[in-house]
Amino acid sequence: METDDAQRTGTGGHHGGPPTGSLLRQPRAVWAVAFASVIAFMGIGLVDPILPAISASLDATRTQTSLLFTSYLLVTGLAMLVTSWVSSRIGAKRTLLIGLALIVVFAAAAGASGSVESVIGFRAGWGLGNAFFISTALATIVGAAGGGSSAAIILYEAALGLGIACGPLMGGLLGSVSWRGPFFGTAALMAVGFVTIAVLLRGDSVPRTAPVALSAPFTALRERGLLVLALIALFYNIGFFVLLAYTPFPLGLDEMGLGLVFFGWGLALAATSVLVAPWLTRRWPRTRLLWTTLLLLAADLVGAGALIDSTVGLITCVVVGGLLLGVLNTVLTECVMEVSDLPHAVASSSYSAIRFLGGALAPPAASLLAAALAPGAPLYAAAASVTLAAGIAVLGRRALRRVDGGPEPLGVEARAIAVGDG
């Protein structure tokens, strides 16, 4: 199946190699999907700068506002178990348009809400749309790019990083006017993305894949290596989303200040994910890089807990955390692609569903711990969770032996990113 994929998309080069086509010479359909991808990935950090404002405006507790992440991530993860089944039957263009339409409707509804419970519910619908879109976008870009597929993959990764970085900045800018602004802004931009894809992307631009069985992501966890990686990602994502969803409260900054802090976090994550991680994986075995970086992240979270009352110190830990998270995201994705002979979309869907459970659990648990113990307690707990992930990586290294055998072809790895990093 890997060979067929590589032949169909023209992506036989290794990760880190030069692209076979020009990055800028792409059809309009590729730019349309790339633009929509930037907006879709903004949703991950969009609400960060407005969490305190939502809490104050809607008379909500920190735990209630943290559920904005939980509903979004939980539904995104669960929906990814079926998105490959859907897209293999109705086609990529229809799947993309369904995802975009859902995001437009639910983002606008969240902005018009009058209670925090309504916003939480509409964020869940947003997560459903996001799952349909991000699980299909990369394959669509590659199919529409034709001979320039390698350059298109780099373009997609750049869109992913730009979206993660710009989400908090957009949230801060529009949130400084009203907490509703980021939601309405996203709805408007995604409506533009819907129109551009509907007009510019032909239905036959992306080849149909073989139908995927609905049970495939569930049975995939029988593979021991994939199960080990999913457990690592579960506990790692707890650390990721404690850092992302809890720290806006102790930082005590206004919407614009928080937007700038997490813009820096996103830029750090994007830079190491696209530039540093490939360089490191060519020099270190992936398993060693994985547990080493996890331990460094745990140390950073301990530092954040110790510096909880220092704005400058906590900002520094957030940005350093972004650098480490970028490396971990890329390494985990590469490992998922190489650890088994399963179809890559199936492996990524199964892994992502478990991974997002950690992200869904972390924000409300962090708020409850802070209220029950101390402001730094959630960060110490996150450090313990990430350390547990490192321990699983060490103890499960026999099941992960395959991932140290060399890099995956660029096209295969990038197709997984579309599912695994959404």
FENWO-V678958 format. One record per residue. N is the residue number from 0. RES is the residue in three letters. SS is DSSP state (hx for helix, st for strand, lp for the rest). PHI is phi in whole degrees, 0 to 359 (* if undefined). PSI is psi in degrees with one decimal (none if undefined). Layout:
BEGIN
n = (N N)
res = (RES RES)
ss = (SS SS)
phi = (PHI PHI)
psi = (PSI PSI)
END
This chain:
BEGIN
n = (0 1 2 3 4 5 6 7 8 9 10 11 12 13 14 15 16 17 18 19 20 21 22 23 24 25 26 27 28 29 30 31 32 33 34 35 36 37 38 39 40 41 42 43 44 45 46 47 48 49 50 51 52 53 54 55 56 57 58 59 60 61 62 63 64 65 66 67 68 69 70 71 72 73 74 75 76 77 78 79 80 81 82 83 84 85 86 87 88 89 90 91 92 93 94 95 96 97 98 99 100 101 102 103 104 105 106 107 108 109 110 111 112 113 114 115 116 117 118 119 120 121 122 123 124 125 126 127 128 129 130 131 132 133 134 135 136 137 138 139 140 141 142 143 144 145 146 147 148 149 150 151 152 153 154 155 156 157 158 159 160 161 162 163 164 165 166 167 168 169 170 171 172 173 174 175 176 177 178 179 180 181 182 183 184 185 186 187 188 189 190 191 192 193 194 195 196 197 198 199 200 201 202 203 204 205 206 207 208 209 210 211 212 213 214 215 216 217 218 219 220 221 222 223 224 225 226 227 228 229 230 231 232 233 234 235 236 237 238 239 240 241 242 243 244 245 246 247 248 249 250 251 252 253 254 255 256 257 258 259 260 261 262 263 264 265 266 267 268 269 270 271 272 273 274 275 276 277 278 279 280 281 282 283 284 285 286 287 288 289 290 291 292 293 294 295 296 297 298 299 300 301 302 303 304 305 306 307 308 309 310 311 312 313 314 315 316 317 318 319 320 321 322 323 324 325 326 327 328 329 330 331 332 333 334 335 336 337 338 339 340 341 342 343 344 345 346 347 348 349 350 351 352 353 354 355 356 357 358 359 360 361 362 363 364 365 366 367 368 369 370 371 372 373 374 375 376 377 378 379 380 381 382 383 384 385 386 387 388 389 390 391 392 393 394 395 396 397 398 399 400 401 402 403 404 405 406 407 408 409 410 411 412 413 414 415 416 417 418 419 420 421)
res = (MET GLU THR ASP ASP ALA GLN ARG THR GLY THR GLY GLY HIS HIS GLY GLY PRO PRO THR GLY SER LEU LEU ARG GLN PRO ARG ALA VAL TRP ALA VAL ALA PHE ALA SER VAL ILE ALA PHE MET GLY ILE GLY LEU VAL ASP PRO ILE LEU PRO ALA ILE SER ALA SER LEU ASP ALA THR ARG THR GLN THR SER LEU LEU PHE THR SER TYR LEU LEU VAL THR GLY LEU ALA MET LEU VAL THR SER TRP VAL SER SER ARG ILE GLY ALA LYS ARG THR LEU LEU ILE GLY LEU ALA LEU ILE VAL VAL PHE ALA ALA ALA ALA GLY ALA SER GLY SER VAL GLU SER VAL ILE GLY PHE ARG ALA GLY TRP GLY LEU GLY ASN ALA PHE PHE ILE SER THR ALA LEU ALA THR ILE VAL GLY ALA ALA GLY GLY GLY SER SER ALA ALA ILE ILE LEU TYR GLU ALA ALA LEU GLY LEU GLY ILE ALA CYS GLY PRO LEU MET GLY GLY LEU LEU GLY SER VAL SER TRP ARG GLY PRO PHE PHE GLY THR ALA ALA LEU MET ALA VAL GLY PHE VAL THR ILE ALA VAL LEU LEU ARG GLY ASP SER VAL PRO ARG THR ALA PRO VAL ALA LEU SER ALA PRO PHE THR ALA LEU ARG GLU ARG GLY LEU LEU VAL LEU ALA LEU ILE ALA LEU PHE TYR ASN ILE GLY PHE PHE VAL LEU LEU ALA TYR THR PRO PHE PRO LEU GLY LEU ASP GLU MET GLY LEU GLY LEU VAL PHE PHE GLY TRP GLY LEU ALA LEU ALA ALA THR SER VAL LEU VAL ALA PRO TRP LEU THR ARG ARG TRP PRO ARG THR ARG LEU LEU TRP THR THR LEU LEU LEU LEU ALA ALA ASP LEU VAL GLY ALA GLY ALA LEU ILE ASP SER THR VAL GLY LEU ILE THR CYS VAL VAL VAL GLY GLY LEU LEU LEU GLY VAL LEU ASN THR VAL LEU THR GLU CYS VAL MET GLU VAL SER ASP LEU PRO HIS ALA VAL ALA SER SER SER TYR SER ALA ILE ARG PHE LEU GLY GLY ALA LEU ALA PRO PRO ALA ALA SER LEU LEU ALA ALA ALA LEU ALA PRO GLY ALA PRO LEU TYR ALA ALA ALA ALA SER VAL THR LEU ALA ALA GLY ILE ALA VAL LEU GLY ARG ARG ALA LEU ARG ARG VAL ASP GLY GLY PRO GLU PRO LEU GLY VAL GLU ALA ARG ALA ILE ALA VAL GLY ASP GLY)
ss = (lp hx hx hx hx hx hx hx hx lp lp lp lp st lp lp lp lp lp lp lp lp lp lp lp lp lp hx hx hx hx hx hx hx hx hx hx hx hx hx hx hx lp lp lp lp lp hx hx hx hx hx hx hx hx hx hx lp lp lp lp hx hx hx hx hx hx hx hx hx hx hx hx hx hx hx hx hx hx hx hx hx hx hx hx hx hx hx hx hx lp hx hx hx hx hx hx hx hx hx hx hx hx hx hx hx hx hx hx hx hx lp lp lp lp hx hx hx hx hx hx hx hx hx hx hx hx hx hx hx hx hx hx hx hx hx hx hx hx hx hx hx hx hx hx hx hx hx hx hx hx hx hx hx hx hx hx hx hx hx hx hx hx hx hx hx hx hx hx hx hx hx hx hx hx lp lp lp lp lp hx hx hx hx hx hx hx hx hx hx hx hx hx hx hx hx hx hx hx hx lp lp lp lp lp lp lp lp lp lp lp lp lp lp lp hx hx hx hx hx hx hx lp hx hx hx hx hx hx hx hx hx hx hx hx hx hx hx hx hx hx hx hx hx hx lp hx hx hx hx hx lp lp lp hx hx hx hx hx hx hx hx hx hx hx hx hx hx hx hx hx hx hx hx hx hx hx hx hx hx hx lp lp lp lp hx hx hx hx hx hx hx hx hx hx hx hx hx hx hx hx hx hx hx hx hx lp lp lp lp hx hx hx hx hx hx hx hx hx hx hx hx hx hx hx hx hx hx hx hx hx hx hx hx hx hx hx hx lp lp lp lp lp hx hx hx hx hx hx hx hx hx hx hx hx hx hx hx hx hx hx hx hx hx hx hx hx hx hx hx hx hx lp lp lp lp hx hx hx hx hx hx hx hx hx hx hx hx hx hx hx hx hx hx hx lp lp lp lp lp hx hx hx hx lp lp lp lp st hx hx hx hx hx hx hx hx hx hx hx lp lp)
phi = (* 301 297 299 297 295 293 290 262 71 239 270 288 273 300 94 283 288 291 274 229 285 295 269 269 233 298 299 298 296 295 296 291 298 299 296 295 303 294 298 284 298 299 296 248 301 277 308 291 255 301 298 293 296 301 286 290 256 53 250 283 298 296 296 292 294 291 298 284 299 296 297 287 297 290 302 296 293 294 295 290 240 294 293 296 292 295 288 251 253 97 292 298 296 296 300 293 298 300 296 298 297 296 302 296 282 293 295 296 297 295 269 289 247 217 293 297 294 298 300 295 289 296 297 297 300 298 297 298 297 298 296 286 290 285 243 298 294 300 292 299 296 295 284 284 64 290 261 295 297 296 295 296 298 300 296 298 296 296 301 295 296 294 297 286 278 305 297 294 297 299 290 296 285 290 291 274 199 295 283 305 301 291 293 297 296 300 295 294 290 295 297 298 300 295 295 290 299 274 265 262 286 297 262 290 244 297 291 268 296 304 259 292 297 276 303 295 284 286 297 288 290 288 299 297 294 297 300 295 296 292 302 294 302 283 294 293 298 296 303 273 293 298 282 262 263 298 303 286 292 297 68 268 282 301 291 298 296 300 291 299 278 294 298 301 292 297 298 298 295 297 286 294 271 253 277 302 300 295 291 290 280 243 237 299 299 296 293 298 296 288 294 291 298 293 295 295 300 297 295 292 298 299 296 295 290 256 300 266 252 298 296 297 290 299 301 295 296 291 299 301 300 301 287 296 298 297 295 301 293 295 297 298 298 296 300 290 252 282 211 264 293 305 295 296 292 299 293 297 297 297 294 300 288 301 289 299 297 296 290 285 298 300 292 297 296 296 294 296 298 290 277 243 199 302 276 300 300 287 293 296 297 298 296 296 293 297 298 299 296 296 296 297 288 292 263 296 295 287 253 302 296 285 264 277 137 287 278 307 304 296 293 298 292 298 288 301 300 265 286 254 286)
psi = (-38.5 -43.1 -43.1 -42.1 -44.0 -40.2 -38.0 -38.0 -9.5 35.3 62.5 -5.6 164.3 158.5 132.1 -10.3 170.7 146.1 149.4 -13.1 170.6 136.3 -35.8 -17.8 79.8 151.3 159.5 -31.4 -37.2 -44.7 -34.1 -46.1 -38.3 -42.6 -46.4 -32.6 -41.1 -46.7 -40.3 -42.6 -15.0 -28.6 -22.1 -46.1 7.2 -41.9 -8.3 -54.2 -17.1 5.9 -49.7 -36.8 -40.7 -41.7 -42.9 -43.3 -35.9 10.9 49.0 150.6 166.5 -37.6 -40.5 -44.4 -31.1 -21.7 -10.7 -35.0 -42.3 -49.4 -40.4 -49.1 -38.7 -46.5 -39.1 -48.1 -46.3 -37.9 -29.4 -15.9 -18.4 -8.7 -37.1 -34.9 -42.8 -51.3 -29.2 -11.0 -34.1 -8.6 157.7 -43.7 -46.5 -38.7 -43.8 -45.9 -36.6 -46.4 -46.5 -42.2 -42.1 -40.8 -43.8 -48.9 -48.2 -30.8 -43.3 -41.2 -37.7 -41.4 -28.4 0.5 153.6 1.4 155.0 -30.9 -39.3 -42.3 -41.4 -45.1 -42.0 -29.8 -32.4 -44.5 -37.3 -42.8 -36.4 -47.6 -40.2 -38.8 -44.3 -38.9 -54.5 -24.3 -11.2 -20.0 -44.3 -45.2 -34.4 -43.7 -45.4 -44.3 -38.5 -22.1 -22.1 -123.5 -15.3 37.4 -39.3 -43.0 -36.5 -36.2 -43.4 -39.7 -41.9 -44.9 -38.5 -39.3 -40.9 -49.9 -40.1 -39.6 -44.0 -37.6 -41.4 -19.3 -53.9 -35.4 -43.8 -41.1 -38.9 -43.4 -52.5 -31.2 -22.7 -20.1 -50.4 149.2 -19.2 -22.0 -48.7 -35.1 -46.8 -36.1 -43.0 -43.1 -42.9 -45.3 -39.8 -28.6 -39.3 -41.8 -39.4 -47.7 -43.8 -39.3 -41.1 -36.2 -41.9 -21.0 113.6 147.2 -24.9 12.6 -30.4 124.6 142.3 138.5 165.6 143.9 136.6 133.7 141.6 -29.4 -7.9 -46.1 -26.6 -44.3 -16.2 -28.3 -1.5 -20.6 117.7 -41.3 -42.0 -38.5 -42.1 -46.0 -37.4 -39.4 -39.9 -47.9 -33.9 -50.8 -30.5 -41.6 -23.5 -45.5 -41.8 -49.9 -15.8 -44.0 -41.2 -43.2 -20.9 -39.3 -23.9 -28.0 -54.3 -21.3 -35.3 23.2 164.1 -179.2 -44.1 -38.7 -45.4 -38.4 -41.6 -40.3 -47.7 -14.9 -43.7 -41.0 -45.3 -39.6 -40.9 -44.7 -45.5 -41.4 -46.8 -30.7 -43.7 -34.4 -46.7 -45.1 -45.7 -36.7 -42.3 -39.7 -17.0 -10.8 -24.3 148.7 141.9 -38.5 -40.8 -42.7 -35.9 -55.6 -29.6 -45.5 -33.7 -41.8 -36.4 -38.8 -40.7 -42.3 -39.2 -39.0 -37.0 -43.4 -40.1 -39.4 -39.4 -28.8 24.9 -27.6 0.4 114.5 -46.7 -43.8 -42.0 -38.6 -43.7 -44.8 -35.8 -46.1 -42.0 -39.5 -39.1 -40.9 -43.4 -36.9 -36.4 -43.0 -46.3 -40.4 -46.8 -44.4 -42.7 -41.4 -44.0 -40.9 -41.8 -36.6 -26.6 -7.9 -15.3 174.6 11.6 152.5 139.3 -37.1 -37.4 -46.7 -43.3 -38.8 -45.8 -46.3 -43.4 -36.9 -44.0 -39.9 -43.7 -19.2 -39.0 -43.1 -36.6 -34.7 -36.2 -49.7 -50.6 -34.6 -38.3 -44.2 -41.0 -41.0 -41.9 -40.9 -35.3 -32.5 -79.2 159.5 -31.7 -10.5 -42.6 -34.7 -35.8 -40.5 -39.4 -39.4 -40.3 -39.6 -43.5 -36.6 -38.7 -40.0 -41.2 -39.6 -39.5 -38.3 -39.2 -48.7 -29.0 17.5 -27.3 -37.3 -14.5 14.2 -34.1 -27.0 -10.8 9.9 -7.9 165.2 151.9 150.5 142.6 -43.2 -38.7 -46.0 -44.3 -33.4 -33.2 -34.3 -34.0 -32.8 -43.5 -29.1 11.3 none)
END
